[in-house]
Amino acid sequence: MRLAVLDRKKCVRGRGCNYECISYCPGVRMGQETIVKDEEGYPVISEELCSGCGICTKKCPYGAITIVNLPEEIGEPLHQYGTNGFRVFGLPVPKEGVVGIVGSNGIGKSTVMKILSGQIIPNLGRASSSWQEVIERHRGQEIQSHLEALTGGELRVSMKPQNVDLIQQRFKGTVSELLEREGGEFDLGRLGIAHLADRDIASVSGGELQRIAIAVALSKDADIYFFDEPTSYLDVSQRLKVAKLIRSLSKEKKVMVIEHDLAVLDYLSDYIHVMYGKPGAYGIVSSLKSVRVGINEFLDGFLRTENMRFRKEAIKLPVKPPAAEWEGKEYQEYPPFSKSYRAFSLEADGGTLRKGEVIGILGQNAIGKSTFMRVLAGAEESKPPIGWSLRISYKPQYISSNYSGTVQMLIGESKINREIFDTYLRDEVKELYNKQVSELSGGEMQRLGIVLALSRDADLCLLDEPSAFLDVEQRIRLSDIIRKVTEKQEITTMVIDHDITLIDYVSNRLMVFDGEPGKAGKAHAAEAMQEGMNKFLKKMGITYRRDPETGRPRANKPGSQKDTEQKRSGEYYYEMG
């Protein structure tokens, strides 16, 4: 079974190429219509005539074409986005409890959730189809009863969409008015946003908007609830609060969740579906697995039931990263300082920087973490001033660019260390080279910002929330690169993030922030990971253990035997070995 996929966002339709895909195609040269142009000038590849030689993929200057050979047992696609478009194979199965979905960005997770919630009628790989045809395709399978209840109007559905910013575009009014319009009631205090009831939707932050969207979904009386990336923009405390609410909901209802924070996904889910394939080309839904087995097989890149290896190498999460053994020499101190605004103040302990070390930073939103980083970067003045002459490379929390040109042009014009870039970072942005910087997605812009920050010659690299918009594989891969570049360059890197798995993996020491969000924050000096994580997790009221196979941190279920034992001993953060 052969798939030919054209990425229309990359294809320039002859306005920067000579249609090499057509002119070099062996089938076309033999007089066959293997590749032709449609009315808009896009190449259309015949999958029946295509020999799978792959010449068009190599000759396309913009990497817009993907040719994939799939085993015949995969079957026909469930849904396809147009000619030579992305395809999805299979559906997740809703169950009593929480079913989690894990997979790369662009692999079809949101698509299958929209199908299960009735927003998309799958076309079975054709121009169109009906729900009756879809049900016939799945007759005798476990998913049949869900599809029949959905199409028969017997299933009440509630969904929290991925792109919560659309709420601000489509609704004008207050938070209370939004809830009233959606026909539900919900105690906003359960999500810590009671103070937003009379706030205009247009004026709330990303994290507040996420929680409002969750509140709207929870307010509805439904039989099944869908949550597409519910923890984006949220801090660790807020993530755990949301996770607890969703888990409590699952005692009586069916729930399905897409999530990139592995620790949260593990805590939330009873079962897991892994989605694998080639991002932007096709996605396949695995069989249903227990949460531990599903996440571990995803990290391993091998699905045992399917006997399918979908990644060349396993993702390894060492209990202690190699950098933890690095005896970093202290080379710079910074003094205690403060920074005050009209409604917020930050007090920071003095600290030291060590060569070859990554310092993780944890704390609630609006507690002063980004302010602390801006002071170190020289973007804010503190009392007393930092007064150092270090070379600083800084990736802020929110990245934007008005650069007019491609990613390759921007990199070529940037003052970066070419050896470091070529050795460690080029592969992370190579596929973006021909894209206009102004047209990059949130995740693409994030990757570019991280790469540029790590490529500069600096003594101190500051990364504010690098995991935002990235999928699991990208987060872990970039964490590995952060460690390697930090060691190789013998610099200090500071990382603010809310993903416990990332912070656990990348950090040698930990800074913990506390205080009252939006009013006053306290930045404590960096300390050993064990002490820092224990201090932070104790305030959160949650304990973590290590998975014996992968070494990844796993949140203990509240009140479980392991949770009780660790709280009794004061070991909220459990290290193996």
N, C-alpha and C positions, 0 to 999 in steps of 0.2 A: 504494500500500500504506500503510495507516494504522495507527499504533500508538497505543494509549491506555494510559498507565502510571499507576498509583496508588502513591504512596509511603506505605505503611501506617504508617511511623514518624511521618510528619507529619500524617496524617489523624486528626481527633479524633472522627469519627463522630457529629456533631451535638451533642457535649458542649461546644461552644465555637463552634459555627457553626449556621446554619439550613439546612444542606444546600443552599447556594447553587448548587452544581454541578448539582443536580437541578432546582431551581425556576427557574433561568435558562436551562436547556437548550432550544433551539428545538424539538428533536425531541420532548422530553417534553411541551412545550406543545401540540404537534400530536397528542398522544395516543399517541406511540410509546414503547416501552420502551427508549429510548436509554441512560438511566441508571436503574438500580434499586438497591435496598439488598439486601445479602445477609443471611444469618442473624445475622452479627455486627454488622450496621449499616454495613459498608463499602460505598461506592458501587461498582457494577459497571457498566463502560462497554462498550456493544456497539460493537465496531470496525466491524461491518457497517452499523449504523444511523448511526454518528457522521458528521456532515457535515464535521468538521474546522474548524468555525468558531472554536474556541479560547476561547469565552466561559467555559466551565467553568474553564479554567486561570487566567483573569483574575479570576473571581469567587471562587475558593477563597481564603479568608483566610490559609490556611497553606501555599499553594504546593505542595499535595500531588499535583496532577494535571499530567501532561505529555501533550500530543497532538503526534505527529510524523508527517509525511508522508514516506514513503521511496519512492525509485524502484522500480518493479516488478522490475527486473533484480537487485535484492538477493536475491530468492528467499525461500523459507520459512525461519523461524528453525531453528537447530540445537537450541536448548534455551530453554525459557521457565520462569520461576519463578512458576507459578500464573497465574490470571486477572488480566489487566491488570498482569502482572509484568514484570520485567526480561528482555530477550531477547538471545541471542548468535547472530550469523550467521557461519558459517565456522569453520574450524579451522586452527591453525598446522601446518606440516609438519616433523616431525623429520628431521634430515639428519645425515650424518657431520660431526662438529665440534660447534660450539656455536651454537644458534639462540636469539637474544635476542628478548624481547617487550617493547615499550615502549608506554606509553599512560597515560592519566589513571587515578586511583583510581576505582573503581566502574564500570569500563568492561568488565569480564568477563575480565581476564587470569587470575586464579586459577581461574575456572570452566573455561576451555578447558584449563588445565593438569590440572585434576582429571578432565576427560573423557579426555584423552590418557593419563593414568595409570590409568584404569579405576575411579576412585572415584565417578564420576557416569555413569549411562547417559543420554545425551541423549534428551529426550522428543519432539524434532522439532516442538515447539510445541503438543503435544497433552497429554492427561492422562498418558499413558505411551507407551512404545515399547520395542522390543527392539533388541539389538545387531545382529541380522540386518537389521532395517529400516534402521538407521543405515548399515550397510555397503552395502546396496542403494542408498541415497541417494548414496553416494560412489563407486559403481562406476565404474571407468575413471579415477579421480583418483589422484594420487600418494599421498594419505593412506590409500587402501584397504588397502594391504599392512600398514601399521601397525595399523589397526583389526582386521584379520583375525588378525595375530600376537598382538595383545593379548587378543582374545576367545577365541582358540584355545589359550591357555596357553603359547604359544611365546615370549613376551616377558617377560623379568624386569625389573621396574621398581623404582626406588628414588626416593623423593621427600622433599625437605626442605620442610616446610610453611611457610606464611607466619607463622602464629601460634605461635611457638615456646614461648610461655608455657603453652600447653596441656600441654606435657610435664610441667611441675611439677604440674599438676592431675591428670594421669592416671597418673603413675608415682611411687612412693615407694621410694627407695633411692639407692645411690651411682651415680656416672657409670660406673664399671666394670661394675656390675650392669646398667645400662641397655644398654650395648654388648653384654653377654653375652646379655641377653634378646632383643635384636634379631638375634642370631646372627652377628654380624660381628666382625672384628678390625681395629683401626686404631691407628696410632701417634699418640697425642694430642700428642706433641711437635711434629708437623708443623704443628699449629695453635696451638702455644704454650700448651697447656693440660694438659701432662703432670702438673702439680702438682694437678690437679683429680680425678685418677683415683679417689681414695677419698673425695672430697667428696660430701656429700649433695646431691641434685639441688635440694632445696628451698632451699638456702643460696647458690646461685650467682647472679651478676648477669645482667642482660640480655645483655650482650656475651658472657659466658662461655656462657650458655645457647644463644645463636646458634651459637657454634662447636661446642658439643656436638651440636647438631642436625645440623650439617654433617658432623661426624665420623660420626654414626650413618648418614647417607645414604651417605657415602663408604665405609663399612665393608662395605656390601652388594655382592655380586657380581651386577651387573645388566647389562642390555643398553642401557638408557636411564636417564639420571638427570635428575630435575627439581629445580630449585632456585628456590623462590618467595621473592624478596627476601632473598638470602643475606647482604647487608652491613649490614642494619639493626643498630643499636647498636654497630657496629664502627668503630674509628678507621682512619685512612688506611693505616697499616702493616698492620693486620689485614686490611683489605679487599684489599690487594695480595697478601697471603699466600694468602687464600682464592681470589682470582682466578687466581693461578698454579697452585694445586692443581686447580681446575676445568678450566683450559686443558690441563694435563698429562693429565687424565682423558680429555679429548675426542680424544686421539690414537688411542684404541682404541674409544671408546664414543660413543654419541649423547648429547648434553646439551641441555637447554632451560632458559633462565634468564629470570626476571622481575626487573628491576632498575630503580631510579629514579635511581641515580647514573650520569649519562651517561658520565663518564670511565671508570668501572669497566665499564659495559655495553659501551662501545666496545672496551676492552682485552680483554674476555672473548669477544666474539662474532665469528663468521664470517659470520652472516646475521642479518637482522632482520625481524620481523613488526611492523608498526604496528597498534595497535588504536585505532579511532576510533569516534565516535558521540556519544551524550549520556550522561554518567555517571548511573547509576541508572535509565536508561530502556532503552538498547540499546547493544550493542557489535558492531563489524564487524572481522573480521580481514583485513588487507591481504594482497596477494601477497607472496611471499618476495623480499627485497631484500638486496643487499650491505650490510654493516654501515655503511659511510660514507653510502651513498645513503639507507638506511632512517632513520638518525638525522637526517640533514640534511632529508629530506622531512618527518619528524615536526616538526622545529623550524619548517620553512617553512609547515606546515599545508596542504600540497598534495601529493597522491600522483599522480605523473606517469602511471604505468601505468594506474591506475584513472580518471585524469582527474577526481579528486575533491578539492575544497577542503573541509576539515573544520574549519578555524578561520579566522575573518575576517582575522586579522593574523598575520604570521610572528613567531616569537620571535627577537629579535635579540640576539646576544651580542657587543657591541663589544669589540675587542681591548683598548682602554682605556676604561673607563666615563667618562662626562662628569665625574664627581667627581674623576677623576685629574688634571684640569686645574685643579681648585679650589685656589687658593693659600691654604689654610687658615691662619689666624693662630693661633699658639700662645697659648693662654690659661691653661693650667694644667699644673703639674708635679706628679708624685708621686714620693716618695723611694724609694730601695731599701728593701725590707722582707723580713721572713721570717715564716713561719707554721709552727709545729711541732705535731704530734700525737704520740701514743704511738708509732706505727709509720711516720709519714710526715712529711717536712719539705719546705717550699718556700722557695726563695730567688728573689727577684724583683729584676731591675735597675730602677732608676728610669726614668721616662719622661715624655713630654709628650703633651698632648692638643691637637688642632687643631680649630678650628671648621669644620664642614662636611665632616668626614673620617670614613671608615669604616676601622677597624682590624680586619683579620682575624686570627684566632688559630688556629694549627695545632699539633698535638702528639698523642702517643699517649694512650689512655685511662689513667686513674689516674696522671697525671703532674703534676696540680696546676692545670689550666686553670680548672675550676669553683671551686676554692679561691681562686685569684687574683681571679676575678670577684666572689666573695662578699666578699672583703676590700675591693675597690673599692666595692661596694654598701653596705658598712657592716654586713653580716650576720656578719662574722668580724672579730676584733680581731687586728692584726698588730703586729710589733715592728720599727721604731717604728710607732705608729699613723699612718694616712694623714693624719688631721687636716685634712680639707678640708670646705668647706661647700657643695659642689656639690649641685644638685638631681639625684637619681638615679632612673632608671626601670629596673627589673630584671625580666627574664623568666628564671626559673631553668630548669635542665635538665629537671626533672620537674615537670609542672604538674598540680595537682589543685585541686578547689574543692568546698566543702560548701555553696555558695550555693544557696538554695532559691528558684528563680524562673527565668524565661526569659533568654536571651541579651540580648534587647532591654531587659529590666528591669535587668540587670546593667550594661549600657552606659549606660543612663539615670541610674543611681545613681553611676557612676564619675566621678572628677574628671579630665576629659580636655579637651584643646583641641578644641572642636567644629569649628573651621574646618579644622584638619588632618585630623580624622576624616572630615568630610563630603567633603573634597576628594580625599583619597588612600586612605582605608581603609574606608569604609562598604561598598563593593562586595564586599570580601573576606569579610564576615560577614553580609551582608544576608539570604542564604538561611537563616541559622541563627537569625534573630530569634525565631521562635516555638518553638524547641527549649528544653527544660529544660537548664540548664547541667550538671546532674548526669547527664544522659543523652548528653552529647556523646562522640563517638568520639575516639581519640587525635589524629587529624589535625585534627578540628574544634576540639578544645581547644587544640591548638598554634596554629592560626590566630587564635583568640580571644586567646590570651596575647600573641602578637606584635602584634596590632592594638592592644590596650590599652597595651602597653609603648610603642609608637611614638606613641600619641595623647596621652600625658601631657606636660605642660610639664616639661622637664628640660634639664640641661646635658650629662648623660652618660646614654646609653641602653645597657644591657648585655643582650645576647641570647645565651643559652647553648643551642646546638644547635637553632636554629630550623627546620632542614630535617627533623627527625625526624617520621616519619609522613606527610610531604607528597610528592606526586607531582612529576614533572619540571616541569610547567607551573606548579604552585603555587610551587615553589622559585624559579624564575626570575622569576615575577611579583612575589613578595614581595621578592626581591633588588632589583628595580627600585624598589619602593616604599621599601625601607630607604634606598637612595641618595637618592631624591627628598626624603623627609622629613628626612634628615640635612642635606642642603644647604639646604632651605627654612628649617628651624629654626635653622641654623647651630650645630648641636650636634656632639658626638662620639658615634659609635656603635661599640661593640666587639662582634664576632661570633665566637663559638666554633662551628666546624663541621668535619665530616670530608668534606664534599662538595667536591672540588677545583674543580669547575666553579662552584659557588656562591661559594666564597672568591675565586676568580680574578675573577669578575664583579663582586662587590660591594666589594672592598677597594681602598683607596689605599695603605696600608702593611700590613705583616705582622709579627706577633709569632710567634716560634717557641719552643716549649717542648721541652726534652730532659731526660734524666736516666734514672732507673731506675724504671719504673712500680711503684706501690705502696710505694715506699721513699723516693725523693727526686726532686724536680723542680726545674728551673731555668727561669725565665721571662726570656728575653732582651728587650731593649728593641725597640720597633717599628722596622723599617727599610724601605727601599724594596722594593716587590714583587719586583723582579728579584733583588735580593740575598737576600731572605728565602726566596723559592721555590727558588732555587738551593741554598741551604743545606739546606732541608728535604728537597728531592727527592734531593739527593746522599746523604743518610743513608738514604733509602728505596731507593736504587739504581735509580731509574726516571727516564726522561726524557719530557718532553712537547713536542709540536709544536703548531702552530696549523692548524686546518682552513682552507683558503683561502676557502671559501664563507661559513662562519658565524663564523669567528674563535674557535670553541670549542677548548679544550685537548683534545688527543688523546694518550693514552699510547702511546709507541712500543713495539712488540713487542721483548722482550729479545733482544739480539744482532742486531737488524736494522741495516741500513746507517745509517739515521737515528739510531738509538740509539747506535751506535758512534761516529758523527761528533760527536754532541752531548756524549757523555761525554769524548771526547778533547779537545774545546774547553772543557770545563767549563761549557757552557751547558745545564743540565738543564731549564731553563724557557725555552722559545723564544718570543720576542716578534716579531711581524711588524711591518714598517714602522719 
